[in-house]
Amino acid sequence: MNQFFDQPIPPRVGVEVEKWDLMGPNPQPGVVPLSVADMEFRSPPAIVQALEEMARSGLWGYAGWSDRYYNAIRSWVSRRYGWEVQRDWIIRTTGVVHGINAAVRAFTQPGDGIVIQTPVYPPFYRAVRENGRTLLENSLKLVDGHYEMDFDDLEDKLSRPTTTAMILCSPHNPVGRVWTRAELQRVGDLCLAHGVFLISDEIHCDLCQPDHPHTVYASLGEEYAKHCVIGMAASKTFSLAGLACGNMIVPDGDNKAKLEAEVARSGAYSNSSFGTLALEVGYEQCEPWVEQLVDYLKENDRYLRNFMAQHFPKVWIAPLEGTYLSWIDFSSFGLDDKALADFMEQEAQLYLSHGINYGGAGFMRLNLACSRDVLAAALERLLAAAQRRGLV
């Protein structure tokens, strides 16, 4: 057990928090949502202290970005992933999703084909469709209880003359894969062979388990780096999602200019001053906290698996290599997606992300970034509701 991560968190009802608001105005007391991918943990104490001092100042002007900001990013990425980032590669955005949408407009034309690997984070679908591009789904394959890329289908889609970009989720949300260096190189070789630009969302990179190290796509080599953009943020890592601070890293100068111009055209090209400071403190001082977090998430994953194996042996859970998101197949319940959602929320008071929105019928995504007590209570509610329904 970990004293910090075991701390109870006060309910966040009625304080403009999306994850909690999705439960409605009067959720049952004691129920904590395990849906949207932000954590039910307080940020590291060093970040909290720094933000409290800024809040007390009462002076919150437009954010500036000194050497400290850029050096914090560069040092963090170098230390953890062995990738040497130059200051002038970094573009500030309000978040990685903002950057992905800007990249779609910067590097493709209306009607172009863009490949995504499903099931996947719903904003990927929207980034393609809402910008007037053509969605191409390269579905992941489930092989011996393990998700893998379908490279034959991927090559077929990348080789089409109208395909100009691919959005990669690395690590993958929601299936929890951390792509190996060999897998990423194979993706990159196909993209280079067919002139396809790669947009890599690596926002969960700091949350990989030690036996599944993250590889930054652009670190594969100069040719790969010249034809990609990397999205990173401190938001998942340090529980900062509401502070609107993301970064797109573009090693090629011409591509960086294109993306920077598109971000500027969006009219949203400034981080918050609080987000800027939180990133700096997190990357400078809070690495030990992240290591403890990753260990705690692994223990939560183990608790979940043991509970489900004991009480729901027909329910399958994807192996968790990275992220704090558990991808769970509830198809053995025999419920369609609407009925499954209704059962979870109305009968079990269990608020998860609906798998159908990711492209996974019969699945739910459960957020493991909560205290063990919260997770245990949620699973006990699920068991009691399933027993009442005769599902176990």
PyMOL commands that set and color helices and strands:
alter all, ss='L'
color gray80, all
select helices_A, chain A and resi 18-21+45-57+67-81+87-89+96-107+122-129+151-158+181-193+205-207+217-220+222-226+235-238+241-243+253-265+273-285+287-311+331-333+337-347+355-357+372-389
alter helices_A, ss='H'
color red, helices_A
select strands_A, chain A and resi 90-93+113-116+134-137+141-143+146-148+163-169+197-201+228-233+246-249+316-317+325-329+353-354+363-367
alter strands_A, ss='S'
color yellow, strands_A
deselect
rebuild
show_as cartoon
